[in-house]
Amino acid sequence: MLAGASRIDITPPKGVPMGGYLARTQPAEDIHDPIYGRALVLDDGQQRVAIVSADLPTMDRAAALEIRQRIEREVGIPASNTMLALAHTHSGPLVSPCRIAQPAASYLESLRDKLVAVVRAAASRPKPARLGAGRAKVYLGINRRVPGADNLSITGKNPTGYTSPFAHILVAAEKTGGPLGILFTYGAHPVVLGPENLKISGDYAGCAERVVEEDFGDTAVALFGLGFAGNVNANFAKQTFDEVETIGSALGRTVIETMKSIPLVSDLGLRVRSVHVPLPLVAPPSAGEAERVLYEERERLTKLLGRGEQETAINERRMMVEWASDLVRVAGENRSERSADLEIQVIAMGPIALVALSAEPFAEFAKPLESASPFPHTFPIGNANGNIGYIPTAPAFQEGGYEVEMAPRVFGALAFRPEVDAILREALAKILAEMAAPA
């Protein structure tokens, strides 16, 4: 096995729109800490894979595919063999259009160039390598869905709700030396910094990457991948940069300590598979009903304008008007069956499987993933290769709440149906069984 790793600064200029929060209405005023794109390229002599992480909020499927295809054209690594995993910092630059904002075009062009360049750099410096994986328990997340009136979910802190406690760690080290690249995942939204923050930051994930890299004298590249964290936030006490350091350092030190006991082996073969799973959406309303919804949303917006309301409230109502307009378009298409395309990508190397989803699955899906997996080390990775939205569990559809009701209006016109729970579990078990079967 050969491995190469590289890092590139992708910090935007001041003044770019920020992603992560609908409630944030102002562009970035300053840079608190630089953000990076990182790449780990593995080559077993038969095929190459690129694992790319970036300290960014989220990216749509089309933009992610464009970058992966450019990597294929310019570096020679197939698009299906590139995993583009975003750390999901909520204090990063906006890189995909949303209902009420557009990313800075000049920054997007530079970002695409840099993410291709960092893979090219990693691929250009392969070294004989050993690989190993492990995991550690670290309690830095908290379930954010709290039972409210009539058992309907509200957003808060739920200490009895499920969170996955595991940080998963993959080490690629020189055959006769130290680590080249360290991929680690953890399932908690990087939201230590709230919507009031107007400084670019990698949040706790970026801090953890920095802590790991500094421990190795910046000779290794540390890549963060978001775990299955659709309903889990970082368990911050305060939304401050000091708290970012506390949580990020705790995760980084856990990774460093766990690496000491991870055995490394050579000559692991690479296997890659990517499948596309249609996830069913609810049926659209009639054209007349959609028009009524649009009229009502416009009325709600009109009542706010010019009456001293906060800009956040006005933006939320504008977002709802945009959603209702989209709903009218969808209702007029007269199609009965609708679905969203989920990509499940698995990169396997010996006993290790990286499982990347182009969505934000609820934390509970990490349990059936692990129980169904024939691989001793199975990494759940969300927000990778694009993002089609939250995938709730079946019980969550009865509980409602932000991820079930509001968020689908940000990602598209229609919400998922409860059947997505069973469909996802079956798809994960199937692809992992196929990957583990003898070639």
Secondary structure in CASP SS format (residue, H / E / C, confidence):
PFRMAT SS
TARGET T0000
AUTHOR 0000-0000-0000
METHOD secondary structure of the structure
MODEL  1
M C 1.00
L E 1.00
A E 1.00
G E 1.00
A E 1.00
S E 1.00
R E 1.00
I E 1.00
D E 1.00
I C 1.00
T C 1.00
P C 1.00
P C 1.00
K C 1.00
G C 1.00
V C 1.00
P C 1.00
M E 1.00
G C 1.00
G C 1.00
Y C 1.00
L C 1.00
A C 1.00
R C 1.00
T C 1.00
Q C 1.00
P C 1.00
A C 1.00
E C 1.00
D E 1.00
I E 1.00
H C 1.00
D C 1.00
P C 1.00
I C 1.00
Y E 1.00
G E 1.00
R E 1.00
A E 1.00
L E 1.00
V E 1.00
L E 1.00
D E 1.00
D C 1.00
G C 1.00
Q C 1.00
Q C 1.00
R E 1.00
V E 1.00
A E 1.00
I E 1.00
V E 1.00
S E 1.00
A E 1.00
D C 1.00
L C 1.00
P C 1.00
T C 1.00
M C 1.00
D C 1.00
R H 1.00
A H 1.00
A H 1.00
A H 1.00
L H 1.00
E H 1.00
I H 1.00
R H 1.00
Q H 1.00
R H 1.00
I H 1.00
E H 1.00
R H 1.00
E H 1.00
V H 1.00
G C 1.00
I C 1.00
P C 1.00
A H 1.00
S H 1.00
N H 1.00
T E 1.00
M E 1.00
L E 1.00
A E 1.00
L E 1.00
A C 1.00
H C 1.00
T C 1.00
H C 1.00
S C 1.00
G C 1.00
P E 1.00
L C 1.00
V C 1.00
S C 1.00
P C 1.00
C E 1.00
R C 1.00
I C 1.00
A E 1.00
Q C 1.00
P C 1.00
A C 1.00
A H 1.00
S H 1.00
Y H 1.00
L H 1.00
E H 1.00
S H 1.00
L H 1.00
R H 1.00
D H 1.00
K H 1.00
L H 1.00
V H 1.00
A H 1.00
V H 1.00
V H 1.00
R H 1.00
A H 1.00
A H 1.00
A H 1.00
S C 1.00
R C 1.00
P C 1.00
K E 1.00
P E 1.00
A E 1.00
R E 1.00
L E 1.00
G E 1.00
A E 1.00
G E 1.00
R E 1.00
A E 1.00
K E 1.00
V C 1.00
Y C 1.00
L C 1.00
G E 1.00
I E 1.00
N E 1.00
R E 1.00
R E 1.00
V E 1.00
P E 1.00
G C 1.00
A H 1.00
D H 1.00
N H 1.00
L C 1.00
S E 1.00
I E 1.00
T E 1.00
G E 1.00
K E 1.00
N E 1.00
P C 1.00
T C 1.00
G C 1.00
Y C 1.00
T C 1.00
S C 1.00
P C 1.00
F E 1.00
A E 1.00
H E 1.00
I E 1.00
L E 1.00
V E 1.00
A E 1.00
A E 1.00
E E 1.00
K C 1.00
T C 1.00
G C 1.00
G C 1.00
P E 1.00
L E 1.00
G E 1.00
I E 1.00
L E 1.00
F E 1.00
T E 1.00
Y E 1.00
G C 1.00
A C 1.00
H E 1.00
P C 1.00
V C 1.00
V C 1.00
L C 1.00
G C 1.00
P C 1.00
E C 1.00
N C 1.00
L C 1.00
K E 1.00
I E 1.00
S C 1.00
G C 1.00
D H 1.00
Y H 1.00
A H 1.00
G H 1.00
C H 1.00
A H 1.00
E H 1.00
R H 1.00
V H 1.00
V H 1.00
E H 1.00
E H 1.00
D H 1.00
F C 1.00
G C 1.00
D C 1.00
T C 1.00
A C 1.00
V E 1.00
A E 1.00
L E 1.00
F E 1.00
G E 1.00
L E 1.00
G C 1.00
F C 1.00
A C 1.00
G C 1.00
N C 1.00
V E 1.00
N E 1.00
A E 1.00
N C 1.00
F C 1.00
A C 1.00
K C 1.00
Q C 1.00
T C 1.00
F H 1.00
D H 1.00
E H 1.00
V H 1.00
E H 1.00
T H 1.00
I H 1.00
G H 1.00
S H 1.00
A H 1.00
L H 1.00
G H 1.00
R H 1.00
T H 1.00
V H 1.00
I H 1.00
E H 1.00
T H 1.00
M H 1.00
K C 1.00
S C 1.00
I C 1.00
P C 1.00
L C 1.00
V E 1.00
S C 1.00
D C 1.00
L C 1.00
G C 1.00
L E 1.00
R E 1.00
V E 1.00
R E 1.00
S E 1.00
V E 1.00
H E 1.00
V E 1.00
P E 1.00
L E 1.00
P E 1.00
L E 1.00
V C 1.00
A C 1.00
P C 1.00
P C 1.00
S C 1.00
A H 1.00
G H 1.00
E H 1.00
A H 1.00
E H 1.00
R H 1.00
V H 1.00
L H 1.00
Y H 1.00
E H 1.00
E H 1.00
R H 1.00
E H 1.00
R H 1.00
L H 1.00
T H 1.00
K H 1.00
L H 1.00
L C 1.00
G C 1.00
R C 1.00
G C 1.00
E C 1.00
Q C 1.00
E H 1.00
T H 1.00
A H 1.00
I H 1.00
N H 1.00
E H 1.00
R H 1.00
R H 1.00
M H 1.00
M H 1.00
V H 1.00
E H 1.00
W H 1.00
A H 1.00
S H 1.00
D H 1.00
L H 1.00
V H 1.00
R H 1.00
V H 1.00
A H 1.00
G C 1.00
E C 1.00
N C 1.00
R C 1.00
S C 1.00
E C 1.00
R C 1.00
S E 1.00
A E 1.00
D E 1.00
L E 1.00
E E 1.00
I E 1.00
Q E 1.00
V E 1.00
I E 1.00
A E 1.00
M E 1.00
G C 1.00
P C 1.00
I E 1.00
A E 1.00
L E 1.00
V E 1.00
A E 1.00
L E 1.00
S C 1.00
A C 1.00
E E 1.00
P E 1.00
F C 1.00
A H 1.00
E H 1.00
F H 1.00
A H 1.00
K H 1.00
P H 1.00
L H 1.00
E H 1.00
S H 1.00
A H 1.00
S C 1.00
P C 1.00
F C 1.00
P C 1.00
H E 1.00
T E 1.00
F E 1.00
P E 1.00
I E 1.00
G C 1.00
N C 1.00
A E 1.00
N C 1.00
G C 1.00
N C 1.00
I C 1.00
G C 1.00
Y E 1.00
I E 1.00
P C 1.00
T C 1.00
A H 1.00
P H 1.00
A H 1.00
F H 1.00
Q H 1.00
E H 1.00
G C 1.00
G C 1.00
Y H 1.00
E H 1.00
V H 1.00
E H 1.00
M H 1.00
A H 1.00
P H 1.00
R H 1.00
V H 1.00
F H 1.00
G C 1.00
A C 1.00
L C 1.00
A C 1.00
F E 1.00
R C 1.00
P C 1.00
E C 1.00
V H 1.00
D H 1.00
A H 1.00
I H 1.00
L H 1.00
R H 1.00
E H 1.00
A H 1.00
L H 1.00
A H 1.00
K H 1.00
I H 1.00
L H 1.00
A H 1.00
E H 1.00
M H 1.00
A H 1.00
A C 1.00
P C 1.00
A C 1.00
END
